[in-house]
């Protein structure tokens, strides 16, 4: 019973250590990940190789920024600045932009449907001509 209680917290703390390190590197950006990888290669090459593999597997290597930073940036848009006039202006502008985006997407959908319909009509006309020429 004693060994079970001592091993469970050790496993949890190892996962916690890794999560904390990952979060710390994410907060500092891609440069911190690259620096950690280079240092891993310098001190013990399998560590650097493992970091490189992890960065590629988790898509940290080829993304514009780390996941934590993207999520943090989205939350600052909705946060109040304390200036009620600016907050009202920002909310109105965001609402208007979302409406314009919705209208533009609806326009593109109508455009795609019209193109699909014209291509289908052209196909049916060609098919009808082919059927008449066979007769």
Buried (B, 14 or more C-beta within 10 A) or exposed (E): EEEEEEEEEEEEEEEEEEEEEBEEBBEBBBEBBBEBBEEBBEEEEEBBEEBBEBBEEEEBBEEEEBEBBEEEEEEEEEEEEEEEEEEEEBEEEEEEEEEEEEEEEEEEEEEEEEEEEEEEEEEEEEEEEEEEEEE
